Amino acid sequence: MNPIKKVSNNQPMKKSSRISRRAFLGKSATTAFSFTVLPSYLALGKKDSAGNVPPSQRLNLGCVGVGNRANSVITSMCKQKNAMPVAFADVDYYNSERAAQTLAAFPDVRRFDDFRVMLDTMGDDIDAVTVVTPDHTHFVIALEAMRRGKHVYVEKPLTHTFRESELLIQAEKKYKVVTQMGNQGHTSGGASQFQQLVKGGAIKDINKIEAFFKPFEHPGIWFYEKELRIEEYPTAEKAPSSLNWDLWCGPSEMKPFNSLYHPQTWRAFHLYGCGIFGDWGAHILDFPHDYLKLGLPTRVEKLEMLDHNQIIFPRLSKLSMKFPKRGKNLPAVDLTWTDGYGTKPVVDEQYWDKNEDGTSVHPNLNDTGSTLLHRKDGKLAIYRASHGSPSRLLPKVTMREYAEYVKPPRVTQSHQESFVQACLGNGKTTSPFSISGELTQLLHLGVTCQYLNESFDFDRKKKRIRGNARAQAVLDGPEPRKGWTDYYKPIA
């Protein structure tokens, strides 16, 4: 393990003011907080008019990562006031406007640089840990929290390598904590509707899936711009004084700092990110993967990798995966993935809608992230955009036959709130590591194809690439840096 860093002095806390969660539960509220008259939420043990929840019924969060996407996750976790951050850990608190928003919203939360120091110092006060950091550090943070008996919410993709996902699947079984990956569409009306359509027979005998991602304006996906592309690692720049670059690199190789890595642009690099297939694939492929029981493929084929190199992801990627028959109404499936400019779903004319004059018109489809699912009988196709979007049957006239299954049910909890409630003993999460871990492994098979620019066969049972040791080494990922190897030992 890396040398322990000193606790940040941004938010000092006197020892006498610390009240552990266990200590609090063993004391009366009067003793713990010295109230002469108890607030109603303490006296009555339920929410008051302002929505305050008694600490004994609230989830205490240790939040690793506070800026950019982390701001949205923390805000959503705390929206219903059933959860509250008690500790933050971040390697750079001054990297974005959204980090400033998080700190302004929770000014009294204690801050740390190192997530391990946070857990050492405040472990008794923390019930669950949120992990919203670059891909290459998800695994070590999540596993450290799980080892300590903390529930864990991890942004997608779950891990940076196939092996890391396998270890977290094993850790979930061993430590028996609540887990959730942040593919928020999995807790949505769209997810429930997809299951309804499967049960009702609209989505059956799917033998072909086309998945698409078209880039949009975002600093994290600059690698799609031809004039911005690079073929070598960027040269050294002076790191911001607010940044702990050693901790940012975590278990991965520590390259000299460059602003192309931090704060939002690391996703382009194989060394630190999983590209768009690893990122948006979790939003686009999650429904068919789970509800059609795809599992892992037997074959991954490289179709096209434009401007390929092994530093950053291709400017355009096209690959395919083959899945075997998996049971009744679950025939073998050919899946294709395409990402890059010019990418968009094109629907066969047999599925077009008809105008009143009988002419056909191509359906109006979202062209950022989407899937087209094809039935073996050709009777209809199923179109879905990403995240929690509901599915549409094409042509739309076929929706009449399945009208009772088409309407998405109303969902009362967000993905983050469902995690909070599961941690409090109310229900289960929809994307635990037992589900999201295998989805992430599917994504890593695609990322390995993108890195190598070659095809390979895969053994679903052994979870190994067949006859290609170099590809297997890429799939496993490089050995971690010195000081981080303990996390990569087999989980007994």
N, C-alpha and C positions, 0 to 999 in steps of 0.2 A: 504494500500500500504506500502511496506517496506520502512524504512527510506531512504531518498535520499542519495546516496553515493557522495562523492566529485568527481569532475571532475578530470580525470587523468592528471597528470602534464607532461606526456610524450611529448605532443605537445602543449606547451603554445601558446596562440594567444593574441596579444594585442587588447584591445577593439577597438582602432581606426582603426584597419585593417579589422574589420568585416564589410562586405557589405551584407545586407540581399537581398534575391532574389527580393522581392517586391521593395526595394529601388533601386536595380540595374535597374529593368525594368522601373522605373520612371526617370532614369537619362540617359544622353548620355554616350556612351562608353568613350568618351574623358574625361568627368568629372570623371567617375568611376575609370578609370585606368590611367589617366594622360598621355595618349599617345600623342606625337607630331604628328606622322604619324600613322594612324590606320592600324593594321594588316588587310589583305584582308578578313579574315573570319568575322571580325567585320564590316568593311566598306561595304562589298558586301552582308552581311547577308546570306552567304552560306559557305559550306566547302571550305577550301583552299587546296593547293596541298598536305599538310601534313595531311589532314583529319580533321583539327580543325573545330568545329561547334560553331556558335555564342551562348553565354550563354542563350540567350532568346529562343533558339531552342533546348536546351539540357536538358536532364533529370538529376536532381541533386539527388544523392542517399545517403541515410543514411544506412550503411551496418552493420547489427548486426550479428557478427561472421565474422572472417577474415581468419581463418586457415582451413586446410584440404579441405573439399568439398567447403567451402565458397570461397576459392581462385579461383576455376574453375568458380563458378557462377559470381563473380565480374569481372573476366577476360572476360567472354563471354558477360556480360552486356555492357562492355566498348569497346569491340572489334571494333565496327563500329564508335566509338567516338560520338555516339548520347546520351550517358550517361556518367556520371563521378561521382565518390564518392566525397562527400564533408565532410562526417563524418563517423567515425568508432565507433562501440561499441563492446567490447569483455571483458569477465571476465578474460581472460588470453592471453596476446599478445605474450607470449614466450613459447607456448606449442607445436609448430611444425615447421618444415622447411617451410611448405607452408604458415604459418602465416608470417614468415619472408619474403617470396617472395612477399606477398601482400603488406607489409609495405615498402619493397624496391621499388616496382612498383609505389606506391603512398605515397612518404615520407612526403608530406606536408599536408596530410589530417588529420584533428583534431581527436584526440582519446579520447574516454570516456570508463569508466567501465560499467556504467549503461545506458541502452537504453533510460530510461525515462529522465535522465539528458541530454542525447544527443538531445532528442526531445524538451525538455524545452529550451535548450540553442540555438539550431540551427534550430528549427522548421520552421522558415520563409524561410530558405535556402534549405529545403529538400522537394522534390516532391514525392519521392517514397522510400520505405524501403524494403531491402532484409533481410530475416530471414533464416539464415543457422546456426542453433544451435542444441543441443540435442532435441529430440522429445518433452520432457516434458515442454519446454519453448516456443515452437512455438506459442501457442495460445495467451498467455498474450502479447507477443511482437506484434503479428499481430493485435490484437484487439486494443492495445494502439495506434498503428500507424493509424488504420482505424478511430478511434475516432477523431483523429486530421486531418482527411481528406487526409491522405497519401495513395497513391497506394501501394499495398503490393504483394511481391513475396515471397512465403514460400516454403522451401524444403519439399519433401515428407518424411514421411507421414504428412499430413496437421496438424494434432493434435495428442495428446497423448490419448485422450478419445473420445468416441462417442458424449458425451454432448458438448465437446469443438467444434467439427465439426459442430454440429447443431447451436451453437451460432455464429460461423463464417459465416455460410450460411445466418443467419438472419442479421448479421452485413453488409454483402455485399449488401443486399437489402436496408438496412437503409442508409448506408453512400455513396452508389453509387460510389465507387472508383473502379479502375481497379485492378483485382486480378488474380493471377496465382499460381498454385502449381507446384513444380519442377519435374513433371514426363515428362521429355523432349521428350519422344517418341511421345507425343501427338501433337507435332509440327514437323512432319517428313513426308517424302515420304511414309513411312510404314503406317502411320495413314491414309493418303489420299488413298493409295492403298487398305487398308482394307475397307474403305467406298465404293470405286469403286467396289470391289468384292461383297459387300452387294447389291449395286444397280444393278450390272450385274447378280445377281442370283447365283453366286458361293457359297457365304456364306448365306445360308438360311436354315430354319428349323433345326437350331442347337439344339439338345436335350441333348448333353453331352459335357462337357468341362473338360479336364484333365490339370492341371497346376503343374509345377515342378520347384524345385530349388535344385541344387547340390552345396554344399559349395566349395569355392575356398580359396586360401591363402589370408587372410585379418585379421588384428588385431581385427577388430570389431566383428568378429563372432567366437571367441575362444570357445564359449559354445558348439560347435559341437565336440570338442576334449574330449574324455572320461576322459583322465588323468587330464584335467584342470577344470573339473566341480566342482561346490560347491553346498551345500545345505543350507548354512547360509550366511548372509551378511558378507562381509569381515571385518576384524578388522581395527581399526584406524591406520592411518599412518600420518606423518607430511605432511601437504599440501604444495605445492610449494609456495614460497613467492610471486610469480607473480600472483597467483590465488585468486580470490574472490569467495570462496567456497559457501558462503551464497547466492550470486547472481546466481551462477551456479545451485544451487538447485531450485531456483525460487519458484513456488507454490507447489512443491512436498516436501515430507518429507525430512528433512535434516539428512542423515546418516553421521557418521564420515567419513572424507575423506579417500579414498583408491585409489591407482593408477589403480585399475580395473575399476573405473568409468571414469576417465579423463586421457588423452584427447580423445581417440577414441574408448574406449571399453565399454561404457555405454549401448550400444544397447542390450546387453545380458540380462539386468535386466528389469523385469516387471515394477519396480518402475520408471524407467527413459526412457525406450525405448519400441519399439513395435516389437522387434524381426525381423525375416526375412519376415514373412508374411506381417507385417505392412510396411516393407521397400520395398522389391523387389516385393511384391504383387502389388504395385502401378505401376510398370513397366511391369508386366506380365499380369495382368488382366484388364488393363485400356481400351484396344480396345474393347473386348467383353462387358465389363460393360457399356461403353458409347454407342457404335454403335449398340449393340444388345438390348439396353434398359433393362438391367438386373434388375436395381434397387437394392432392398434389399431382402434377402432370407426369406422364411417362416420357414425354419428348418435348424439348424446347428448341425451336428453330429460329435462326437468324434470317430475317427476310431482307431488311435494309437498315443500315446504320450510316447516316450521312455525316460526313466530317468526323469520323470515328477517331478517338485517341483514348488513352487510358488515364488522362488527367481529369477531363470534364466529360459530361454526358453528351451523346450525339445531338446534332442539330435536328435530326429527325430519326425516330426509331420505329421500326416495324418488326414485330416478332410474333411467333405463334406458339401455342401450347396444345398438346393433345391429352385428353383425359379419357380413361376407360369407362365402360358401362359400370353403373354403380347400383343397379336395382331396377325395380319396376318403374316405368315412366322416366328413367334416368339413363338414356343411351349414351354412347361415347360422344364426346364433345370436342370440336375444334374451336379453339379460342384464338382470335387475333387481337393484338394491341398495336395501336399507332398513336404516336405523339409527335407534334411539330407543326409548324405553320402549314396551312393548306389542308390540315386534317379536319374532316367532318364526316358525319354519317350520311351515307347515300342509301336510300331505301329503294328496293326493287319495285317496279311499277305495279306489280300485282297487289302491293300493300298501300297504294296511294288512295287518297280520298277522291270522291266523285263530286263534281259540281252539278248543279241542277240541270245543266245542258248535257250532262253525261261525260264531259271532258274530265280527265284526271289531273290532279294537282299534288305535287310532292308535299308531304306533311311539313309543317313548320316546326323545326327541332332546335333545341339548344345545342350550340356547337362548341362549348367549352369542354365539358366532360360528359360522356354518355355511353350507353350500351344499347345494342340491338341484339335481341335474342330471337333465334329462328326455330320454329317448330318443325319437326321431321315431316309432318303432313302438309306443310306449306299453307295451312288454312289462315294463319295470321302470324304477325310478328309482334314482339313486345319491345317497346322503347322506354328507356329510363335515363333521365339525366343523373347527376351525381348527388352525393350526400343523402338527404332524406326525401328526395323528390319521388312522388308517386309514379307508377308505371302507366303507360298508355298502350292500348291495343291498337294495332294498325291492320287494316284500315279501321277508322273509328266506328263504322257501322257494326263491327264485331263486338263492340263493347255492350251492345244491347243484350246479347246472349248471356253475358257474364255480369249483368248490371248489379246483382246483389253482392258481387265481390269487388267491384271496381272502386267504390267510394272508400277513401282512406279513413280508418278509425281515428277518433280524436285522441291525441296523446297528451296527458296532463303533466308529464315530467320531462325535463330536458335530459340529455345524455349525462350531464354532470350531476344533476340532482338525483338521477337514478343511482349513481355511484354513492352519493351521500346517504341516500336512504338504505341502500344495501349494507353500507358500513354500520348504520344504526340498527340493522336487523330487520329492515322492512323490504322484502323482495330480493331479487337478484339482478345483477348487471346483465346487459345483453351482449356485451363484447368482452368477456373475460379472456384471459390469456389462453385458455383451452380452445377458444374459437379464433381469437385475433392472432394468436401465435402462429397457427398454421396458415392463415391468410398472409401474414408477413413473410413466412417461408416461401410461399408461392411467388410473392413479389421479389424476393431475393434470387430466385431462380431466373427471373427475367432480368434483374440487374446484373447477374453474372454473365448472361448472354450479351448484354449491352457492353460490358467491360471487355470481354474477350472477342466480341464480334464473330462468334461461332456457335454452332448448334451442338446439342448433346442429348443423350438419353439419361433418364432418371429412374431409379428403383424406388417406387413408392413405399415399399415395406421397409427396406433398409435405410431409406432417406439418404441415399448416396448417388452421386453421378456415376454412371457406368463407364468404365474403361477410359477415364480421362482424369488423371491425377492432378493436372494443372487446373482444370476447371473446378475440381473438388476443393483444392486449396483456396481458390478465389471465393467459393461458396462459404467455406468455413471462416474466411477472413484472416488477416495477418495476426501474428502473435501480439498480445498486448505489450505496451511499454513496461519497462521495469517498474515495479511498485504496484502494478495493477493485476498481476497474474493470478492472485488468489481468487479473484472473482470467476475465473474461467475453469476452475476445477470441477470435476463431475459432482453433481448434486445427489448425495446418497438418499 
